[in-house]
Each structure stands twice: as structure tokens, then as C-alpha cells.
Amino acid sequence: MYRALNPGMIGVSAPFEDCCKWAAEAGFEGMAIGVDQIEEMGVEPIKTALSNHGLKPSVFGLPVEFRGDEESFQKDLSRFPDQAALAAQVGLERCSTWVLPGQKDLSESEYFALMKRRLGECARVLHDHGIRLGLEFIGPKTLRDELGIKGIGLSTAGNMLELCEAIEVPGVGLLLDAWHWHTSHGDAKTLEWMTNTLIVDVHVNDAPKSVPIDELPGH
């Protein structure tokens, strides 16, 4: 495991070379890279910028819209093999994305089946290029209430790991986010049985003590 900077997650938008410089100066060992950055800059300039600052390529976000309609999903999926190939050329071995706990107009089983199919197709493309897929569960009850989702759905580590297993593609695991682990009422025991093979990516953050867990926001 090593620490990597994802500038977009903290609202930073700047040239890739500058971000690499800042990451190295701050003691990070890796850099998250967007597929759009690779497409815009090219493979070699990305690799050169990383090398200039002693950084490793860490992770990229899944560039396939799997949460919306089928037409949009299929359109993005058709471009995905070429994008995964570019990511692999840069040296990226991990891809991650967030998954909503459910969908108001679908039952839990229907939603599970939809995510299994769509994310499974993405995972197979990634696997062909030696890249693992990490899936993030979204823990806050406030988000489920806002979306009109009944039940727990895919809002816990255990339930998301069931989806990972159902996808049946080697290397699929969790994007484990401390905020969502906390808001899903996870405890230390939740982590004791997790191994490196189950965790693809990790986000570290904290929550205010003064706000009850079930009142913390989902986004």
C-alpha cells in the first residue's frame, strides 16, 4: 500500500505536471490519473511526468456510465477497451468507482442483477488488461432516504463484497472509504477479516463527532 494524491477529490484542477510536483513535495508516493488525461496528453508524457517526480501510477476512475440508461452504458462500454489499454500502457493496475446502494424503481434483487451485469462487463474488460476493479459502497442513511431507497441495499462492505463475488471476475474488490465505512455503522471487526485481495483502493477521511451517524450526508 502507498499514499497517492487524487487532486480532483480535493477540488484541485491544474496541469498534470504541476499536480505531480505538488504530490511529491507533500510526500505522496503515487498519483491518480484520469483516462481523459491520458487521452489528452498521451501515454509517454504521463509516464515522463510521473518519473520526473518519482511517482507511481495509482488508480483511475471508471469512465463508463453504468448508473443510467442502457444506451449510455453501451455507448461508453464500446470505447472502454481502448481506454483500458491506454491505462495499462501508463502502468495503472487499479480502477475504482462508486455504486449507489439501490434504485427507487427496482427491487433489491433487480438492482443487484443490473449492477452484476454492467459492472461485470466492465470488470472483464479491465481483467483483460491486468487491471483490478474496486467498488465503493455508499454508507449514509441520509442518501438512501433522499433517493427513496428502502432497505440497506449495497450500502455496506459485506453486501458490496457479495456483489464482487457474484461478478466472478478475478481481482474485483472494494474501494474502502473511511467515511462510508463509518456511516454504514462499520466497526473494527468489519476490517479484521479483510485482506489485500479484497481491497483495491482506499479513501481516508474523517467525520465530525457532534453529528449522529445516521444524520451524516451522503455526498
PyMOL commands that set and color helices and strands:
alter all, ss='L'
color gray80, all
select helices_A, chain A and resi 7-10+16-25+35-41+43-52+70-90+108-128+141-147+157-167+178-183+188-192+213-215
alter helices_A, ss='H'
color red, helices_A
select strands_A, chain A and resi 4-5+30-31+56-57+60-61+94-99+132-137+173-177+199-203
alter strands_A, ss='S'
color yellow, strands_A
deselect
rebuild
show_as cartoon
